[in-house]
Amino acid sequence: MDAYDLLILDNRLLATTDPQRVPLARCECGVYGCGMTDITVQQIGTTVRWDWLVETPMSATSPI
């Protein structure tokens, strides 16, 4: 997704105690829904948790 859409005007990646679904990536063709990755972002105590939804780009146990 375009950084402007994620961060400017309203920082959609800012974690709150309520889980929020955020579209994070889309297919290189530019159409959301044609290969997309969404996350839920939530603050739990002092921890920020991201969970992948729809298409997971990598395993949580994959080496970087």
C-alpha positions as CSV (number, residue, x, y, z in Angstrom):
1,M,0.0,0.0,0.0
2,D,1.1,3.6,-0.5
3,A,2.9,5.0,2.6
4,Y,0.7,8.1,2.4
5,D,-2.4,5.9,2.8
6,L,-1.0,4.1,5.8
7,L,0.8,6.9,7.7
8,I,-0.4,10.4,6.7
9,L,-3.6,12.0,8.0
10,D,-4.3,9.0,10.1
11,N,-1.5,6.6,11.2
12,R,-3.2,3.3,10.6
13,L,-0.2,1.3,12.1
14,L,-0.6,3.0,15.5
15,A,-1.5,0.2,17.9
16,T,-4.5,0.7,20.3
17,T,-6.1,-1.7,22.7
18,D,-8.8,-2.4,20.2
19,P,-7.6,-4.6,17.3
20,Q,-7.6,-2.8,14.0
21,R,-7.5,-4.5,10.5
22,V,-5.1,-2.7,8.2
23,P,-4.5,-3.4,4.5
24,L,-0.7,-3.6,4.3
25,A,0.2,-4.8,0.8
26,R,-1.5,-5.5,-2.5
27,C,-0.5,-7.2,-5.8
28,E,2.0,-5.3,-8.0
29,C,-0.9,-4.8,-10.5
30,G,-2.2,-2.3,-7.9
31,V,-5.6,-3.9,-7.4
32,Y,-6.5,-4.5,-3.7
33,G,-8.0,-8.0,-3.6
34,C,-5.7,-9.4,-6.3
35,G,-3.0,-10.8,-3.9
36,M,-3.3,-8.8,-0.7
37,T,-1.9,-8.9,2.8
38,D,-3.8,-7.4,5.7
39,I,-2.8,-7.3,9.4
40,T,-4.5,-6.8,12.6
41,V,-2.5,-4.5,14.9
42,Q,-3.2,-4.3,18.6
43,Q,-1.5,-3.1,21.8
44,I,-1.6,-5.7,24.6
45,G,0.0,-4.1,27.7
46,T,3.4,-2.9,26.6
47,T,3.5,-5.3,23.6
48,V,2.3,-4.5,20.0
49,R,1.0,-7.5,18.2
50,W,0.7,-7.9,14.4
51,D,-1.2,-10.9,13.0
52,W,-1.2,-11.6,9.3
53,L,-4.5,-12.1,7.6
54,V,-5.5,-13.3,4.1
55,E,-2.0,-14.0,2.5
56,T,0.9,-14.5,4.8
57,P,4.1,-13.2,3.2
58,M,6.4,-15.5,5.4
59,S,6.3,-17.9,8.2
60,A,6.9,-16.5,11.7
61,T,9.7,-19.1,12.0
62,S,11.3,-18.3,8.7
63,P,14.9,-16.9,8.9
64,I,15.3,-13.4,7.5
